[in-house]
Amino acid sequence: MQTPGTGSDKRDGIVGSLPVQGEGRLADNIVHFARVLRKAGLKPGPGAVIDAIEAIDTIGIGSRVEFHAALASIFVKRHEDQPVFDEAFAIFWRGRDLVGKMIALMSPVALDLGERQKPKPGSARVSDALFAEKNRPVRERNEPDIEIDARLTVSGQEVLRQMDFGQMSSGELAQARREIERLAMPFDKVSTRRFRASTRGRYVDQRASMRQALRTGGDLMLPRFRERRQRPPPLVVLADISGSMSQYSRIFLHFLHVLSERRQRVHTFLFGTRLTNVTRQLRHRDPDEAIAQCTDAVADWSGGTRIGETLRLFNRQWARRVLGQGAVVLLITDGLERDDVETLGVEIDRLHRSCRRLVWLNPLLRFSGFEARARGVRAMLPHVDELRAVHNLEALGDLVRALSGPPERDADPRRFLASMKGVS
Amino acid sequence: MAEISAKGLPESIDSVVEILAAEDYLAGRSLATVLFLALKMKRPLFLEGEAGVGKTEVAKVLAKALDRPLIRLQCYEGLDVASAVYEWNYPAQMLEIRMAEAAGVSDRDRLEHDIFSERYLIRRPVLQALQSAPGRAPVFLIDELDRTDEAFEAFLLEVLSDFQVTIPEFGTVKAAEPPIVIVTSNRTREVHDALKRRCLYHWVDYPKAADELAIIRRKVPGCDEQLSRQIVAYVQRLRTIDLFKNPGIAETIDWATALTELDRLALDPETIADTLGTLLKYQEDIARIQGSEGQRVLSEVKAELLAAG
């Protein structure tokens, strides 16, 4: 006997009150099927079950194709869910004993059990916060005390701001992360076609003027104004997490986490030899949890790079879905391509033509004598709007300022191209 | 003859297929099932799929087949209530105020009531769709919903679940009979779950070869039988190779029409090169197919058709 008020009990109650009660088993099966789908990762709500039963009641049980189409129209709400649904449908409406086993194999819930033994990254932070006093000497035992003092002074912060992320100790990286959280985020805005009330806008708000006039009985008609509403354009980040970028990957993820938290419409993709969309993972509020989920989602962390190939994938699968409405693209990579450079040239050209602004962030630019020698770099340079360094906090700050304003001269990639001609 | 109810709606899935076919639209079994459900359950139908697979066409044909008016709301970025739902006729309202003044009306409540009356209301598509002639609820097509922004999507929630809109000065307008709503999206952006949950969802896919051939026969009656077989086989093959933008059914029909107009009876490399612009819309794709890859596809298609007899 189930306790009243639990989710499943409620659902069963709803089904019991439906007109199809007489056909008993079918309604039960649909309820059960919905639970199976839920376990397999789809999200059918209780309402969907009622709809499904109503739908089957409407069309009657005819052919399998119709039955499948009717259930799919209710339970599938995203095209990506279709294969899972088809699989579940094929198994469920054939034999019921198979289901348990298959779902256990497919279901992310079951996998989760195995991972639960690993302590959650967020919990480390919680215990840090609770037992900070106890832990501190242990965690920072390798660092001289004097450095901790230095970090609290202005000059210490100055040093930190200009230190390369690649050369930081773990303590300094933690400090840098805190600095990043304090960083102002870019506030670039584009006008939309929507309006909002304004005291000195360029457009007369007829509706507001009319209402205002009525308040005085129509004797006095003063114009009210409105202006175009502005909002930040979508931001798409493509970050390289291959071996050559490994020193920078984690700290960039922190930056991207803060960025996704403070700004709407940020899409983040990580790539090495393949492309992973981590937008959803970065939405997690806790930074450690978010980054741990990113690393879990990525299969090729610190591996090789195939920039051209992954850009091709992005252009085909995602560009049309995330680059609409004038997106700004940040491409974080060192440009050291091992694969075919020709593909890279074609794909970056395509990417450049489908976005508002393409900014290339290259940590290699930290060397003052940076020259565009690598073949990959030379293939990419003609197709980006800006090339910027991102190796320390100061450079991150510059990036934020640059995004907020119009393109700057010193980031123009053409100056590297000019020197490139000199080389060849 | 198709079974039609007293209200003019089809009574079975077969009759949905039939009435659409009468208007030259060949619907697959699953699309027909979902359409039938949408009509029966009075729920909006959300159609998603690549460009050119006939999503918009469904609504147009349905309106014709059911003999209902078609009201179309084309979405775009920044679409707002004033251009989608209603607007007051401001110049006429101002005139009314002047007239009232001249006539010496001093009752403010009455003035306000007169000004914000139906006389001065300009109806935009959403409002039109809700206020229909009795017994003839229109087909309401919300086209390319992904082009508008989240704010408008949120507004649509009220319309699509309760079939009503609220006008502050006027009151709530509720549809006596809910319109037949068809929403389409090209997936340039994910549409929010909340909206999809209120709809029946269907992914419109490219048709199979046999279906596509039947569509060509209907839509381009003058097309040579041999040629239409080749066209369909060629297009089906193109969809399997890795193009940036696959040709949709609309493009296949265009191509078949173009070739028929040129009096061709069979595909040859030269003709393909000349007319490829009707089929592929990206320069990279055209360049690829004009090269050796196009040759290979054509010879494969011919071999395949020869083997099939």
Interface residues (C-beta under 8 A of the other chain):
Chain A: K43 G45 G47 A48 D51 E54 A55 T58 I59 G62 S63 V65 E66 H68 A69 A70 A72 S73 I74 V76 K77 R78 H79 Q82 T192 R193 R194 F195 Q206 R207 M210 A213 L214 G217 G218 D219 M221 N315 R316 R320 R321 V322 G324 Q325 V346 R350
Chain B: I13 R29 S30 L31 T33 V34 F36 L37 K40 M41 R43 E48 E77 G78 L79 D80 A82 W88 Y90 Q93 M94 I97 R98 A100 E101 S106 R108 L111 E112 I115 D146 R147 D149 A151 N186 R187 T188 R189 E190 D193 K196 R197 L200 Y201 H202 W203 D242 F244 E284
